Amino acid sequence: MDRRTFIGTVGAGTVAGVAGCLTRDGGNGNGGSGDDGTLRIATYDSMVNGESPAGPWLKEAFEAEHDAEIEWKVPDQGLTQYVRSARENAEIDADAYVGVNVDDLVRIDDELGDGGLLRELEVDRLDNADRIRDELEMGDPHGRVLPYDTGYICLVYDETLVDEPETLADLTEPAYEDALLAQNAQNSDPGRAFLLWTIDAYGGGGYLDYWGDLEDNGVRVLDGWTESYSGAYMEGERAMVVSYSTDQVYANEYDYEMSRHQVAFPNGQGYANPEGMGILEGATDVDVAYDFFDFVLSSEPQAEIAQRNVQFPAVGDDHVDLDAEFDEYAHEPPEPVSFGYEALRGSLGGWVDDWAKEIVGQ
């Protein structure tokens, strides 16, 4: 359940007018003379590595149905690597990216100008696009990504040590002193999602005061999800951790003590974090990319992605069948919270920077 870190700022200031400069020789945007039937897909590590990742299954199943080959790539610096290449007008070694969220899109546009890095999708080329749940819409005005799964950030806690917190405000009370583990919002998907959840609750003018109260109550902020969950929490250092609402799926699979894997939705909420897939501007195998995206949104791949990634499908329940145990142990918040593109553009960087200066001293 190791989760990717999100795209970092790759240079000082915003660089405008770079979008669209990535086309390589031989690429014409419709398959072109560079099209050799190999789709190079960049993604994050846990999509392709681990005990039962979704990537290898998708490759084998897609290649069995199509006269094409999938080549997975895991760039060392994730999307940051490609943003840097775009700024330098350098070659990009991938056709598509799987694992883009709305925060990434905002960061891309802050660096490259509006509509950068990824091309606008022709959604009418995808028979299965209308299966995607409406609530997963990221609000990108440039239409660059389509969701393929989603997770919900929540609190996971040990019910033998603390009671379920009913509100976010409860976390500042003595009952939760030195209880909470969180992640650095500069580097971590769940850490940033939890920060945005608190901004939704307390506003851009009040969230730092709330975090000050959390700090006074002993919140411990570690760099990423692996350090906080797989490390400190699983080693029993704290009673509660910011994590995913599918946590009990893991706990059940590995026969962990369920009392230490209780899921809490303070205020009846959890932060929704859909992941999307998009086609890079310089892609040479565009037709294969559309075939792959349509395949990903079909029923069997959606079930496999959900169960292997331990996330929720992007399509509606009537389009996917999940194992009974997944349905039992994967929990959705009564009220999902999220910020769309327009709400984040122009605000995300400042929110994160101010939080980092106040809480982690960076």
N, C-alpha and C positions, 0 to 999 in steps of 0.2 A: 504494500500500500504506500510505497514511497512516492511522494508527489513532486512534480516538477517545481522548480523555482520560476518566478515570473520574470519577464524581460526587464532588464535594468536600463538605466539611462546610459547611453553609449557615448555621449559627448556633451560638452557644454553648449547650451543654447539650442534653439530649434532651427533646423535647416529646411527651408521651404523650397518647393519647386523641383525636388529630386524624383518624385513619383513618376514611374513610367520609363526610367532610364535603364532598366535592367535587362532589356531584351538582348539575348546572346545572338551571335551570328547563326543563321540557319533557322531561327525561331520566328514563326509568323503569327502565332497566337491561335492557330487552328490545327495544330499537329505539325505542320511545316516540314521542311526538308530535314530538320533535326530529329524528327519523330522516328524512334527505332523500336517502339513497342515496349520500352522500359520506363516505368513511372518511378521516379526517384522521390520518395516521401520522407521529409524530415519530421522528427517528432521528439518527445522526451523519453528518457531512458526506460522508465517503467512500462511504456507501451510495448517495448520489444524485448526487455530483459527481465528475468525473474523466474518464479516457479511456473506460472501459467499465463504469460502476457497475451494480450489480444493480438498484437501485431503479427506474429508468426502464423496464428490461425487465419487471420484475414488474408495474408499473402497466399497461403496454400489454397484457401477456398476460392479466392478471386481468380487465381491463375488456373484453377480447374475449370472455371466457367468462361474464361476469356483468353484470347490469343494475345497475351501481354504478360509482362513480368513486373513484379513489385520489388523495388530495392529500398529498404529502410535505411535512413541515416539518422544519427543522433549527434547533432552539432554540440561541441563542448560548451558553448555559451548560449545554446538555444536560439531563440529569435534574435537576440542581440547580435549574434554573429552575422546574420543576414542583413540586419539593419545597417551594421557597419559596412558590409560589402556594398550595399546600395548607396550609401553616402560616398563611397570611394569609386563608384561606378565599376566595381569589380565583378567578376563572374560569380554566380551563385550556383551551387552544385545540387540543386533540388528543383522539382517541378511543383510540389505541393507541400503544405505544412498541416499536420494534424496535432492539435493541442493549442489553439489560439482562443483566448477569452477576451472579453470586452476591454479589460484593462490593458492587454497587449495592444489592441487596436488604437487605444488612446495614446499609448507610448510611441507606437509606430508613427502616428500622425504628428505628434509633438516633435519627432526627430526628422521626419522626411517630408512633412507637408500632407495636407488632406488627401486621403485615398492612396497612401503609399504602400509599397512592397507587394501587396496582394491585388489581383485583378477583380473587378466586379464580376460576380457570378451570373451566368445566364440560367436562372433557376428553372425556367421552362424546359430546359434540357434534361431535367431530373424528374422521372416519373414518381419517385417516392418523397419528393420534397414536401408535399402537402400533408405527409404523415407527422411532421415535426410539431410538437406541442407549442401552441401560441405563446405560452408564458416564458419560453426559452429565447424569444426574440431578443437579440442583443442591441438593437437600435442603431446599428452602423448605417449612417446615411449613404455609404458607398457600397453596401451590399456585398462585402467581401468574404463572409464566412457563413457556414451553416452548422448548427450544433449536431453533434453525434452522441453526446452523453451529457449528464449533469450530476454534480454533487451538491450536498447541502452541508455547510459548516455549522457545527453545533458544539455542545460541550459533552464530553465523555467523563463519567465520574465513578468513583467507588462508593457505592451506597452504604458500605460498612463504616465509612469514615466521615462522609458528609451527606446532608440531605439534598434532594434535587433543588437547585435554585429556581425560583419561580420567575424572577426578573433579572435583568442585567444589573440593576442596582444592588441586588442581594450580594453580588460578588465583592462589594466593597464593605460588607458587614463583618464583624468579628468571627462569625461562624465559618467564614471562608478565608481567614487569615492564613497566609502561606500555603494556600491550597492549589492555586491556578498556575498552570503552565500555558504559555502562549508562544507564538512564533514572530520573528522579525518581519514586519510588514514590508520592508525594503526588499526582501529576498524570497519570501515564501507565499505561495498561493493561499493556504488557510490563514496565515498571519495577516495578510492584506485583507482577506475577506472579513475576518473578525474585526479588524479596524474599521472597515466600511460599515459593518453592522452597527458598531458603536456610533459612527457618524450619523447614520440614519436615525438612531435613537436620540442622540443628544445634540445633533446639528454641528455645522462647521465651527460654530462659536463656543460649543460646550464640550466637545469630545475630549479635548486635552485636559479639562478639569476632571472629567470622569476617569481618564487614564491616570491622572495624578492620584486620584483616590484608590485606584487599583494598585498603583505602585506603593502607596502608603500601607496597603493591606497585604503586600508581599508577593504580588504577581512576579513570576520569573519568566523572562523572555529569552528564548533560545533561538538559534539561527534559523532552523527549519523544522519541518514536520518530523523528519527522521530522528533528529536529536531530541525533540521534545516528547514524541509519542513512543517510538521504538526504543529510545534510550531512557530518558528520565522517568517517564510515566510507567513504562513496563517494568522498570527496575524498582518501582514503588517509592520514588522520591516525592511525589505529590499525589493529591487525592483527585485532581481534576485536570483535564487538558482540552485545549481547542483542537477539534478533530472533525471527523466526518460522520454523518448520521447513518452510514452503513457499517459502522464499527462492529455491531453485533454479528454481522455476516462472518467477519473474520473470527470473532470470538467463538462462534459456533463451529466453524470449520476446524479450528485448532483446539477445540475443547478447553478453552480458557474459562476461568471462573466468571460466570456472567455477572456476578455482583460487582465486579470491577469494570464492567463494560456497559454501564447504564447510559442511556442517551437523554440529554436534557435540551429542551427548547425554551430558554428563558423568554418571557413575554409571548410565548406560543410561536416563536419565530426561529428561523435558521436562515443563513445567507446562501442564496442560490448561486452556483458558479458553473454555468454551462461551458463546455469546451467545444470549439468549432474547428472546421477544416476549411482551408482555402487554397487557391491556386496562385503561385508566385508569378509576378509580372513576366519574368523571362522564361516561363515554362515552354518546353518544346513538345511535350506529350499531353496536350490539353484534352484531346478527345478521350484518352485513357483516363485522365483525371476525372472527367465527368462520369465515365463508366464506373470508376472506383467509388466515387461519392454516392452514386445511386445504389450501388451494391451495399455500401456501409449502412444506408438507411433502410435496407430491406430487413425482413423479420428475423431470420436466423442470425445474421451478423449483429443486429441490435441486441439480441439476447446474449450472444457470446461476449460482446464488448461490455455489457452491463455486469455480467457475472465475473468476467476475468479482470476488469478494471475496478470492480466493486463500486460501481456508480449506477445511476439510474439511466434508463434508455432515453433517447431524445424523442422517440415517437410515442404516440398514445398507446394506452393499455390494450386497445383492440387490435394492435398491429404487432404485438410481441408476446411470447409466452416465456415466463421466467420460472425457474425452479421454485417449488413450494417453500423451501427454506429461505430463499432470497426474499420472497414476498413476506415471510414471517419476520425476518430479522432486519430488513432494510426499512428505515423509518423516514418519512417525509414530514417536514414541519407543517403545522396547521396554516401558518402564514409565512410563505417564503418572502425574504427581503432581498432586493438587489438594486444596484444602480445601473442604468443604461448608459450608452455612449455619451449622449448629450449632457447628462448630469455629471459625468466624470471629466469630460474634455475641459481643460482649463482649470480644473480643481484637484485632480488626483495627485499630481506631482507635489503641489503645495501641502496637501493634507499629509502625505507620507513623509515629506521632508520635515515638516513641523513636528510630527509625531516622533520621528527619529531623533531630532535634536533634544526633544523634551524627555524621551523615555530611554533611549539607548545611547544618548550622547554623541550622535553622529550628524 
